[in-house]
Amino acid sequence: MIFKPTYVFDKIGDITPGFLKRRRIKGLILDLDNTLTTHNNPTPPQSSLDWIEKMRAAGIKLMIVSNNSAERVTPFARQLGLDFIERGAKPLPVGYIKAKRAMGLENKELAAVGDQIFTDILGCNLMGIRSLFVFPIEPETSLPFRFKRGIEKYFLPPKPAAKQGGNDK
């Protein structure tokens, strides 16, 4: 199904270098809002900083692809020391293709991490790369997001069991 993620995690910190290496994933395309930080938060939480350092130490390539503007993404990405694609047009493959080229990886070596079924997961499936779904850090309160999340709930995967390290699907 086009809305079904390849793997499911409770939060981004549950994705480990070992999990990625076992699946020969060498690079991750990262969503920003409600994946790495809460919606529109200009400061990355320490947990995201620690996770990124763990990924870098393991040699995993990382890049942000966001539908947000450069004004939103640039200061955040700089704090993390990550390259990024703003206005990535997810779920269309445009941002994923740019990231893939910039990272110098093939589809089979890539995966993308995100919290939204209709943008992140659909985009991965259209691009032909593996998707790592994470549950949103915090529910958005705006009417458009509440509407979208309301529809999305019919497509959400079950939460993974504690300390399982992601469900293989």
C-alpha positions as a printed NumPy array, in Angstrom:
array([[ 0.   ,  0.   ,  0.   ],
       [ 1.286,  3.438, -0.903],
       [ 0.698,  4.868,  2.605],
       [ 2.384,  1.993,  4.47 ],
       [ 5.811,  2.673,  6.015],
       [ 8.624,  0.16 ,  5.646],
       [ 9.611,  0.42 ,  9.33 ],
       [ 7.926,  1.963, 12.368],
       [ 9.552,  3.604, 15.395],
       [ 8.138,  5.438, 18.362],
       [10.691,  8.283, 18.018],
       [13.776,  9.113, 15.975],
       [16.084,  8.199, 18.859],
       [14.929,  4.578, 18.561],
       [16.581,  4.298, 15.138],
       [20.056,  2.903, 15.722],
       [23.154,  2.68 , 13.533],
       [23.031, -1.102, 13.957],
       [19.474, -1.245, 12.617],
       [20.539,  0.792,  9.566],
       [23.744, -1.149,  8.942],
       [21.904, -4.503,  9.062],
       [19.7  , -3.175,  6.273],
       [22.603, -1.631,  4.327],
       [21.194,  1.874,  4.749],
       [24.041,  4.368,  4.354],
       [22.067,  7.599,  4.344],
       [18.948,  9.109,  5.883],
       [16.797, 11.874,  4.521],
       [15.288, 13.603,  7.54 ],
       [12.041, 15.47 ,  8.02 ],
       [12.22 , 18.458, 10.355],
       [ 9.01 , 19.367, 12.18 ],
       [ 7.744, 16.778, 14.647],
       [10.524, 14.398, 13.612],
       [13.683, 16.19 , 14.795],
       [11.917, 18.832, 16.893],
       [ 8.448, 20.08 , 17.745],
       [ 6.539, 22.007, 15.081],
       [ 8.192, 25.365, 14.267],
       [10.649, 25.068, 17.165],
       [13.865, 26.926, 16.193],
       [16.061, 24.944, 18.599],
       [16.922, 21.264, 18.302],
       [16.425, 19.248, 21.487],
       [19.48 , 17.63 , 23.017],
       [18.087, 14.221, 22.11 ],
       [18.243, 15.124, 18.387],
       [21.771, 16.5  , 18.744],
       [22.888, 13.304, 20.489],
       [21.182, 11.086, 17.91 ],
       [22.776, 12.95 , 15.007],
       [26.211, 12.605, 16.603],
       [25.638,  8.863, 17.007],
       [24.679,  8.583, 13.321],
       [27.697, 10.611, 12.193],
       [30.035,  8.49 , 14.326],
       [28.638,  5.42 , 12.549],
       [29.243,  6.98 ,  9.118],
       [25.574,  7.463,  8.255],
       [25.02 , 10.357,  5.833],
       [22.248, 12.746,  6.895],
       [20.327, 15.478,  5.09 ],
       [17.131, 17.381,  5.882],
       [14.378, 17.596,  3.271],
       [11.581, 19.874,  4.418],
       [ 8.558, 21.458,  2.806],
       [ 9.301, 24.553,  4.89 ],
       [10.963, 27.714,  3.608],
       [14.678, 28.461,  3.878],
       [13.868, 30.936,  6.673],
       [12.599, 28.055,  8.798],
       [15.086, 25.372,  7.813],
       [18.4  , 27.265,  7.529],
       [18.941, 28.24 , 11.192],
       [17.844, 24.827, 12.425],
       [20.029, 22.912,  9.957],
       [23.024, 25.094, 10.829],
       [22.663, 24.212, 14.518],
       [22.762, 20.548, 13.542],
       [25.514, 20.989, 10.976],
       [23.377, 19.379,  8.27 ],
       [22.822, 20.185,  4.624],
       [19.205, 20.599,  3.6  ],
       [16.674, 20.988,  0.836],
       [13.966, 23.525,  1.616],
       [10.611, 23.548, -0.169],
       [11.145, 19.867, -0.901],
       [ 7.638, 19.459, -2.393],
       [ 6.969, 16.245, -0.475],
       [ 5.306, 13.889, -1.323],
       [ 6.641, 14.551, -4.837],
       [10.091, 13.045, -5.457],
       [11.754, 16.434, -6.203],
       [13.421, 16.959, -2.808],
       [14.298, 13.297, -2.436],
       [16.022, 13.274, -5.838],
       [18.074, 16.361, -4.932],
       [19.078, 14.828, -1.598],
       [19.97 , 11.502, -3.221],
       [22.267, 13.26 , -5.694],
       [23.851, 15.438, -2.997],
       [24.503, 12.386, -0.807],
       [25.86 , 10.322, -3.711],
       [23.793,  7.271, -2.795],
       [21.504,  4.871, -4.63 ],
       [17.871,  4.25 , -3.682],
       [18.78 ,  0.903, -2.108],
       [21.23 ,  2.697,  0.246],
       [18.739,  5.377,  1.314],
       [15.826,  5.688,  3.669],
       [13.848,  8.681,  4.862],
       [12.518,  9.44 ,  8.332],
       [ 9.282, 11.314,  8.926],
       [ 6.116, 11.623, 10.958],
       [ 3.487, 12.229,  8.282],
       [ 1.841,  9.529,  6.206],
       [ 0.629, 11.798,  3.371],
       [ 3.94 , 13.602,  2.844],
       [ 6.894, 11.648,  4.228],
       [ 5.729,  8.049,  3.787],
       [ 3.916,  8.622,  0.506],
       [ 6.982, 10.502, -0.789],
       [ 9.301,  7.604,  0.052],
       [ 7.025,  5.113, -1.614],
       [ 6.745,  7.255, -4.756],
       [10.553,  7.628, -4.801],
       [11.165,  3.918, -4.233],
       [13.144,  4.28 , -1.013],
       [12.506,  2.793,  2.4  ],
       [10.505,  4.803,  4.904],
       [11.108,  5.009,  8.64 ],
       [ 7.944,  6.316, 10.233],
       [ 8.205,  7.987, 13.638],
       [ 5.224,  9.112, 15.651],
       [ 4.981, 12.917, 15.964],
       [ 6.807, 14.436, 18.916],
       [ 3.83 , 16.639, 19.763],
       [ 0.385, 17.105, 18.17 ],
       [ 0.045, 20.24 , 16.064],
       [-2.801, 22.527, 17.071],
       [-3.637, 24.397, 13.863],
       [-6.867, 23.49 , 12.09 ],
       [-5.198, 22.265,  8.85 ],
       [-2.912, 19.905, 10.796],
       [-5.734, 18.646, 13.003],
       [-7.756, 17.922,  9.866],
       [-4.868, 16.132,  8.146],
       [-3.988, 14.123, 11.265],
       [-7.649, 13.183, 11.615],
       [-7.646, 11.59 ,  8.168],
       [-4.16 , 10.14 ,  8.666],
       [-5.214,  8.162, 11.736],
       [-6.89 ,  5.583,  9.492],
       [-3.509,  4.832,  7.906],
       [-1.291,  4.943, 10.997],
       [ 0.674,  1.826, 11.831],
       [ 0.49 ,  0.407, 15.344],
       [ 3.042,  1.718, 17.829],
       [ 6.064, -0.574, 18.104],
       [ 6.605, -2.625, 21.234],
       [ 8.93 , -0.976, 23.745],
       [12.651, -1.454, 23.085],
       [11.964, -3.401, 19.931],
       [14.129, -1.133, 17.76 ],
       [11.556, -0.743, 15.011],
       [ 9.166, -3.18 , 13.476],
       [10.331, -4.985, 10.369],
       [ 7.455, -4.956,  7.959]])
